[in-house]
Amino acid sequence: MTDGSQTPFDTAAGANATADVTADAGQGDAVPVDAVGRPSPRKLREGTVVSNAMDKTVIVSVVDRVRHARYAKTMQRTKRLYVHDETNEARVGDRVRVQETRPLSKQKRWRLVEVLERAR
């Protein structure tokens, strides 16, 4: 700024956060830093709700397509994620988007972002 006024990004912490696109991981590796200062953005997955029997928790089945290293055949690998659903809005069969979060319980590391498609 030419008039000398200071914006919230001109503070010492803000200047470092906006100026650095990468953070030093200690080994000389450059790790990208997102806007909040986290080493990498939180993972997003899409899957199908297979159980909503618990209170504020749903189980989401996420299918990943992976290529076999030796035989080059495409395989499907399924993960069952325990997802935090604060409003109990997800129903069995819904397609949902989930996001990685801090550990909420022994098994819950994901939270519900949105319901993409309702089950028929």
TABELUR-V686329 format. One record per pair of residues at least 24 apart in sequence whose ideal C-beta (glycine too) atoms are under 7 Angstrom apart, sorted by sequence separation. I is the first residue (numbers start at 1). J is the second residue. If there is no record, write none. Layout:
# TABELUR-V686329
i;j
I;J
I;J
This chain:
# TABELUR-V686329
i;j
84;108
94;118
57;82
58;83
82;107
83;108
90;115
94;119
57;83
82;108
84;110
89;115
93;119
57;84
58;85
83;110
84;111
85;112
92;119
56;84
57;85
82;110
83;111
84;112
91;119
56;85
81;110
83;112
56;86
56;88
58;90
47;81
60;96
52;90
60;98
52;91
52;92
49;90
51;92
49;91
50;92
49;92
49;93
48;93
49;94
48;95
49;96
46;95
47;96
46;97
47;98
57;108
44;97
45;98
44;99
42;99
43;100
42;100
42;101
46;116
